[in-house]
């Protein structure tokens, strides 16, 4: 029975390390949903629907693939994003295969540099989780109570360990 207690005692640590290392790796996303192409979309909110399904983290990157002869990508302010204003971009690229590293938490705004494309929906808002939300520390026990001990464990006190990392919460109840 002691080996079971040892295993259960180590399990939260092992799970925490696994979850932390798996969720902390930078990822790369090709913009464009199924098409994987930065072009005028079939619906005006197609790119933002795609981005809304992803929990972008600091260090992730996005790649925009497009025809460099007819299009470009501009990183812009929120105001310029809303108005499809191409003047004074933060960054401008026309290489046909542009990679942006999401280096801070908060929103990033991108529009097409081609005439009329932004107005047709070729624009993208990326929301990056802040550093506090990327890797949360071990959390305190939630306010709800652990299950009452069964009669066979009347002398033992149940404990619950909670680990939080990104969008994953692991709770383990064990007896001491």
N, C-alpha and C positions, 0 to 999 in steps of 0.2 A: 504494500500500500504506500510505503514511503516513496517508491519510484514514481508512482502516479502523482503524488503531491509535488515532487520535484519537477516532473514534466509539466504539470499544470502551472507551477510557479514560473517556469521559463517560457511558457507559451506566449504570454502577453509581450514579453520582450522581443521574442522572435517575430511575432506578428507586427509589432510596432516598427521594427527595423525593416521588414519586408515592405510594409505599406509606405513608409517614409522614402525608402530608396526607389521604389517603383514610381511614386508620384512626383519625385523631385527632378527627374530627368527632363531636360529641355526637349521639346517636340517640334516637329516641322509640319506645317499644314499647307497644302496647295489649295489656293482659293478657287472657288468655282463649283463647289458641290460635285455632282456627278460628271460634269463636263471638264472640270479641272482647267478652266479657261477664264481669263479676265476679259470679258466682252459684254456687249449690251445683253442683259438677261431677258428671258422670256416673260418674267414678271418683275415689277419694279423693286420688290423687297426680297428677291431671291438670295442675294449675297448676305443680307442681314439675317434672314432666316437660317441660313447655313451657319453663320458665325454665332447666332444665339444658342445653338445646340452644343457649343464647345466652351469648356471652362479654360480660357487661356490663362497661362501663368507667366510670370516674369521669366525671361530666358527663352520662351517659345519663339518660333519664327513663322512667318507666313511667306509663301512664295506666290507671286502673281505671274502667270504665263500668258503672253499676248503677242500679237503681230506688231513688231517694233516699227514697221513701215507705216502703220496706220493708227497706232494707239500709244499711250504712255500711262503711267500711274503717278499720281501726286499725293503726297501726304500733306494734309491741310488742317487748319484750325476747325473747331466745331462750327463756327459761324460760316466759314467758307464751304464747309461740307453741306450745311443746310441750304445755302444759296447757290451751290454748284459754281462757286467763284474760283477760277483757276489762277488768278493773279496772286503773287506772293506765296507760293507753296512753301511748306517747311522743307520738303525734299521733292525732287522731280527725277523720274527715271524713265528711260525709253529703250532699254536694252532687250526687252522681250522676255526676260526671265529675272524678275526682280525679287530679291529676298530682303524682308524687313525683320529685324530682331526686336521683339517686344521687350524693351529694357527697363520698363517701369510699370507700376500699377496705374490703372485708370484707362480712359478711352483713347483710342487712336482712330483717326479719320482719313479715309482714302477716297479719291475720286479719279475718274478717267480724265486724261488730258486731251482727249479727242473731242472735237466740236460736237455738242449736242448729246454726247453719250451719258454724262452724269444725269442730265435731265430725264433720260430714259431709264434710269435706275442703276447705271454702272457706278455704284458707290458702295462703300463698305465702312461700317463702324465696328471696331473690335474693342471689347471690354476686357481688360486684363485684371485679374485678381491682384489685390494689394499684397505686399510681402506678408502682412499679418494673416492673410487668408490662405496663402500658399502652404505654410507649414505651421500648423497650430501645435502648441505644446500639449503635453499630457493634460487632459482636462480633469477637473474635480468631479467627484461623483455627482451625477444629476440628483435633483431633489426627490425623484420618485424612489420608492423603497425596493430593496432587493426582496426576492421571495422569502417567506418565512421558512425557517429550517424545518425539515421533516422530523418526526419523532426519533428516527434512527440517528440523527445528527444533533440531538438536543444539546450536547455539550460544546458543539462547534459553532463558530460565528461565521455566517456567510460574508464574503467580501466581493465587491465588484470593482474591477479595474476598467477604466475607460480610456481609450486612446483615440485621438482625433488627428487625422492627417488629410488635408484636402477635403474631398467629399466623402471620405470613408470614416465611419465610426465603428470601433470594435469594442464590444463589452464582453467581459468574461467573468462569470460568477464561479467562485471556488470556495472551498471550506478550509479553514485552518485548524 
